[in-house]
Amino acid sequence: MSVIDVPPTNVPPTNVAPTDGAKQPTIVEGEAVTVPASIVPAEGKTESREHAAARYIWATTRIGLGFIFLWAFFDKLFGWGIGTLSERSWLNGGSPTTGYLKGVRGPFAEQFNWLAGRSWVDWLFMIGLFAIGVALVAGIGMRIAAASGALLLVFMWMASLPILTNPFLDDHLIYALVIVGLALVHAGDTLGFGRWWSRTALVHRVPVLV
């Protein structure tokens, strides 16, 4: 008798589960053990070009959106002259929120005008811009980046009311939807550190950081 006993072909083994597509049997030491089909690689199964292209499109969108947040942060910090003059930069004593929030004239004008120029608002706004931008560019912490980024964008949408070119929709709401979508499709795994980040001990202890 050989090391591996195979039941006679004319006698159906009584301990082999039927192969219904969910499991595939394999014979070891004369006994049949079932192996989940999920761990048996399907022959010829490869990622489609469309799926691969979609992953890179979403990854590029993620990096581009992160750049928008980081550019706003550094422009307000240093006053590069694109959106903020040098003399009004945060490093030169300017307030990153005063000009924008003081100009709000919509239904939430009173609330936003009151927030304008307050030190804690400036700090929250700048920390948010930087952290969200870094998370998006690096592809890490996408859940928190999506939640906080979408919240910040919704606040900016509220400050933009009434919208002159549309009854209610503008780019802030579109960006908010996109940033949530990026987290849902795990866009940080492509052209980013998402896969590595999800395997770190910190994320295992605090899964919300994934």
Contacts in CASP RR format, 6 or more apart in sequence:
PFRMAT RR
TARGET T0000
AUTHOR 0000-0000-0000
METHOD contacts of the structure
MODEL  1
MSVIDVPPTNVPPTNVAPTDGAKQPTIVEGEAVTVPASIVPAEGKTESRE
HAAARYIWATTRIGLGFIFLWAFFDKLFGWGIGTLSERSWLNGGSPTTGY
LKGVRGPFAEQFNWLAGRSWVDWLFMIGLFAIGVALVAGIGMRIAAASGA
LLLVFMWMASLPILTNPFLDDHLIYALVIVGLALVHAGDTLGFGRWWSRT
ALVHRVPVLV
3 29 0 8 1.000
4 27 0 8 1.000
4 28 0 8 1.000
4 29 0 8 1.000
4 30 0 8 1.000
5 27 0 8 1.000
5 29 0 8 1.000
5 30 0 8 1.000
6 27 0 8 1.000
6 30 0 8 1.000
7 13 0 8 1.000
7 27 0 8 1.000
7 30 0 8 1.000
13 32 0 8 1.000
15 31 0 8 1.000
15 32 0 8 1.000
16 25 0 8 1.000
16 32 0 8 1.000
17 23 0 8 1.000
17 25 0 8 1.000
17 32 0 8 1.000
17 34 0 8 1.000
19 25 0 8 1.000
21 37 0 8 1.000
22 36 0 8 1.000
22 37 0 8 1.000
23 34 0 8 1.000
23 35 0 8 1.000
23 36 0 8 1.000
23 37 0 8 1.000
24 34 0 8 1.000
24 35 0 8 1.000
24 37 0 8 1.000
24 40 0 8 1.000
25 32 0 8 1.000
25 33 0 8 1.000
25 34 0 8 1.000
25 35 0 8 1.000
26 32 0 8 1.000
26 33 0 8 1.000
26 34 0 8 1.000
26 35 0 8 1.000
55 187 0 8 1.000
55 189 0 8 1.000
55 190 0 8 1.000
56 190 0 8 1.000
56 191 0 8 1.000
58 182 0 8 1.000
58 185 0 8 1.000
58 187 0 8 1.000
58 190 0 8 1.000
59 187 0 8 1.000
59 188 0 8 1.000
59 190 0 8 1.000
59 191 0 8 1.000
59 192 0 8 1.000
60 191 0 8 1.000
61 178 0 8 1.000
61 182 0 8 1.000
61 187 0 8 1.000
62 136 0 8 1.000
62 137 0 8 1.000
62 139 0 8 1.000
62 182 0 8 1.000
62 187 0 8 1.000
62 188 0 8 1.000
62 191 0 8 1.000
63 136 0 8 1.000
63 137 0 8 1.000
63 191 0 8 1.000
64 136 0 8 1.000
64 137 0 8 1.000
65 133 0 8 1.000
65 136 0 8 1.000
65 175 0 8 1.000
65 178 0 8 1.000
65 179 0 8 1.000
65 182 0 8 1.000
66 132 0 8 1.000
66 133 0 8 1.000
66 136 0 8 1.000
66 137 0 8 1.000
67 133 0 8 1.000
67 137 0 8 1.000
68 175 0 8 1.000
69 128 0 8 1.000
69 129 0 8 1.000
69 130 0 8 1.000
69 132 0 8 1.000
69 133 0 8 1.000
69 136 0 8 1.000
69 149 0 8 1.000
70 129 0 8 1.000
70 130 0 8 1.000
70 133 0 8 1.000
70 134 0 8 1.000
70 137 0 8 1.000
71 82 0 8 1.000
72 129 0 8 1.000
73 126 0 8 1.000
73 129 0 8 1.000
73 130 0 8 1.000
73 133 0 8 1.000
74 80 0 8 1.000
75 81 0 8 1.000
75 82 0 8 1.000
75 83 0 8 1.000
75 84 0 8 1.000
76 83 0 8 1.000
76 84 0 8 1.000
76 89 0 8 1.000
76 90 0 8 1.000
76 96 0 8 1.000
76 126 0 8 1.000
76 129 0 8 1.000
77 89 0 8 1.000
77 90 0 8 1.000
77 91 0 8 1.000
77 96 0 8 1.000
77 126 0 8 1.000
78 86 0 8 1.000
78 89 0 8 1.000
78 91 0 8 1.000
79 85 0 8 1.000
79 86 0 8 1.000
79 88 0 8 1.000
79 89 0 8 1.000
79 91 0 8 1.000
79 92 0 8 1.000
80 86 0 8 1.000
84 96 0 8 1.000
86 92 0 8 1.000
88 94 0 8 1.000
90 96 0 8 1.000
90 122 0 8 1.000
90 126 0 8 1.000
95 116 0 8 1.000
95 117 0 8 1.000
95 122 0 8 1.000
96 122 0 8 1.000
96 125 0 8 1.000
96 126 0 8 1.000
97 115 0 8 1.000
97 116 0 8 1.000
97 117 0 8 1.000
97 118 0 8 1.000
97 121 0 8 1.000
97 122 0 8 1.000
97 125 0 8 1.000
98 116 0 8 1.000
98 117 0 8 1.000
99 116 0 8 1.000
100 116 0 8 1.000
100 159 0 8 1.000
101 112 0 8 1.000
101 113 0 8 1.000
101 115 0 8 1.000
101 116 0 8 1.000
101 117 0 8 1.000
101 121 0 8 1.000
101 159 0 8 1.000
102 113 0 8 1.000
102 116 0 8 1.000
103 109 0 8 1.000
103 113 0 8 1.000
104 112 0 8 1.000
104 113 0 8 1.000
104 159 0 8 1.000
106 161 0 8 1.000
106 162 0 8 1.000
107 161 0 8 1.000
107 162 0 8 1.000
108 158 0 8 1.000
108 159 0 8 1.000
108 161 0 8 1.000
112 158 0 8 1.000
112 159 0 8 1.000
115 121 0 8 1.000
125 152 0 8 1.000
128 148 0 8 1.000
128 149 0 8 1.000
128 152 0 8 1.000
129 152 0 8 1.000
131 145 0 8 1.000
131 148 0 8 1.000
132 145 0 8 1.000
132 148 0 8 1.000
132 149 0 8 1.000
132 152 0 8 1.000
133 145 0 8 1.000
135 141 0 8 1.000
135 142 0 8 1.000
135 144 0 8 1.000
135 145 0 8 1.000
136 142 0 8 1.000
136 145 0 8 1.000
136 179 0 8 1.000
136 182 0 8 1.000
138 192 0 8 1.000
138 193 0 8 1.000
138 194 0 8 1.000
139 187 0 8 1.000
139 188 0 8 1.000
139 192 0 8 1.000
139 193 0 8 1.000
139 194 0 8 1.000
139 197 0 8 1.000
140 188 0 8 1.000
140 192 0 8 1.000
140 193 0 8 1.000
140 194 0 8 1.000
140 197 0 8 1.000
141 194 0 8 1.000
141 197 0 8 1.000
141 209 0 8 1.000
141 210 0 8 1.000
142 182 0 8 1.000
142 183 0 8 1.000
142 186 0 8 1.000
142 187 0 8 1.000
142 188 0 8 1.000
142 194 0 8 1.000
142 210 0 8 1.000
143 183 0 8 1.000
143 208 0 8 1.000
143 209 0 8 1.000
143 210 0 8 1.000
144 208 0 8 1.000
144 209 0 8 1.000
145 179 0 8 1.000
145 183 0 8 1.000
146 179 0 8 1.000
146 180 0 8 1.000
146 181 0 8 1.000
146 182 0 8 1.000
146 183 0 8 1.000
146 184 0 8 1.000
149 176 0 8 1.000
149 179 0 8 1.000
150 176 0 8 1.000
150 177 0 8 1.000
150 179 0 8 1.000
150 180 0 8 1.000
153 172 0 8 1.000
153 173 0 8 1.000
153 175 0 8 1.000
153 176 0 8 1.000
153 179 0 8 1.000
154 172 0 8 1.000
154 173 0 8 1.000
154 176 0 8 1.000
156 172 0 8 1.000
157 170 0 8 1.000
157 172 0 8 1.000
157 173 0 8 1.000
157 176 0 8 1.000
160 170 0 8 1.000
160 172 0 8 1.000
163 169 0 8 1.000
163 170 0 8 1.000
181 187 0 8 1.000
182 188 0 8 1.000
186 194 0 8 1.000
188 194 0 8 1.000
189 195 0 8 1.000
197 203 0 8 1.000
197 210 0 8 1.000
198 210 0 8 1.000
202 209 0 8 1.000
203 209 0 8 1.000
203 210 0 8 1.000
END
